[in-house]
Amino acid sequence: MRNGGNEGCRILRKNSLILVKTILLSLLLMIPNTMVSGQNIHEEPMEIQLSNGSLNGTLAVPDTRKPCPVLLMIAGSGPTDRNGNNPYGISANYLKMLADNLAQQGIASLRYDKRGIGASTFRMKEKDIIFDDYVDDASLWVAKLRQDKRFSAVIVAGHSEGSLIGILVAEKEPIDGLISLSGPGDSLQKILLRQIAERQPQILAKSTEIMASLERGVMIKVDNPELQFLFRSSVQPFLISEFRYDPSVEIRKLKIPILLIQGSCDLQINELDAKALKTANEKAKLVIIKGMNHMLKNSPPNIKANIATYSNPNIPLAKPLIPAITNFVKQIDAKK
């Protein structure tokens, strides 16, 4: 990410904790039928019951009588709900907006609350949650959608950390296509070190030491209060589990159609990440959307204005986003 001068550095320092929180995890909406831009969209609650809780989401189906393609939307890191929002200053509503826009194009979607978030209540502690739980949850949703006769094709669309989850789901479940939205091209530990070096260089050396231990699968005591949020003991099992995966290694294994979408104004994931995924899987289609940020919305180059979009649900999605997704999905559906 380019240095925005003294003002940019000040803004970065001020907002660094929020941005790092959105990369990490911590670890509703039951909406009736609605009308979006004059088109009827049927929305219904969806649920999967598990032994220790339930997964809950919203299925948005366009007004059509024939089978249509459906996207499973997987949210990014942190306590993110089905609409793409979380308590740490993210209220952009981008997943809800994506669902509404796709429905107008004849594409259904399922978006859901991550376990322990929103209506997806679970009887488990933070220390018991690992990254593979999220992969298993998404796999269950895929299986449910494939059983639904209303849908002609099932495509997974993962945002940010959800991109890696989607890649791993594609290794386990028979899906028809994969969409990576602002997906990392490096492992989580490399992404974190890159972001810490840019935004909190004063904790880089200690963070490097901690992550080296976690990479070996060894938990480490963290006394520094400045590092507690990132590396508290209850989150270390999750980090250990995710550190095992490299998105570029995993995406190389896939033989299905893949669409990689990346914005040029993304403060968290950059174009090099998207290009790394493209290099790993040469058949994947890469689309760089000029001016789009991590919230999938247009953003000025100014860092402060970019961050402001994270809490503004009224800013529309970047215009090229929906056509890129729609064309990809309909090409897959046409071949079914």
HUWO-V962822 format. One record per residue. BURIAL is + if it has 16 or more other ideal C-beta (glycine too) atoms within 10 Angstrom, else -. Layout:
((BURIAL) (BURIAL))
This chain:
((-) (-) (-) (+) (-) (-) (-) (+) (-) (-) (+) (+) (-) (-) (+) (-) (+) (+) (+) (+) (+) (+) (+) (+) (+) (+) (+) (+) (+) (-) (+) (-) (-) (-) (-) (+) (-) (-) (-) (-) (+) (-) (+) (-) (-) (+) (-) (+) (-) (-) (-) (-) (-) (-) (+) (+) (+) (+) (+) (+) (+) (+) (-) (-) (-) (-) (-) (+) (+) (+) (+) (+) (+) (+) (+) (+) (+) (+) (+) (+) (+) (+) (+) (+) (+) (+) (-) (+) (+) (+) (+) (+) (+) (+) (+) (+) (+) (+) (+) (+) (+) (+) (+) (+) (+) (+) (+) (+) (+) (+) (+) (+) (+) (+) (+) (+) (+) (+) (+) (+) (-) (+) (-) (-) (-) (-) (-) (-) (+) (+) (+) (-) (+) (+) (+) (+) (+) (+) (+) (-) (+) (+) (-) (+) (+) (-) (-) (-) (-) (-) (+) (+) (+) (+) (+) (+) (+) (+) (+) (+) (+) (+) (+) (+) (+) (+) (+) (+) (+) (+) (-) (-) (+) (-) (+) (+) (+) (+) (+) (+) (+) (+) (+) (+) (+) (+) (+) (+) (+) (-) (+) (+) (+) (+) (+) (+) (-) (+) (+) (+) (-) (-) (+) (-) (-) (-) (+) (-) (-) (+) (+) (-) (-) (+) (-) (-) (-) (-) (-) (-) (-) (+) (-) (-) (-) (-) (+) (-) (-) (+) (+) (-) (-) (-) (+) (+) (+) (+) (+) (+) (+) (+) (+) (-) (+) (+) (+) (+) (-) (+) (+) (-) (-) (+) (-) (+) (+) (+) (+) (+) (+) (+) (+) (-) (+) (+) (+) (+) (+) (+) (-) (-) (+) (+) (-) (+) (+) (+) (-) (+) (+) (-) (-) (+) (-) (+) (+) (-) (+) (-) (-) (+) (+) (+) (+) (+) (+) (+) (+) (-) (-) (-) (+) (-) (-) (+) (+) (-) (+) (+) (-) (-) (+) (-) (+) (-) (+) (+) (-) (+) (+) (+) (-) (+) (+) (+) (-) (+) (+) (+) (-) (+) (+) (-) (-) (-))
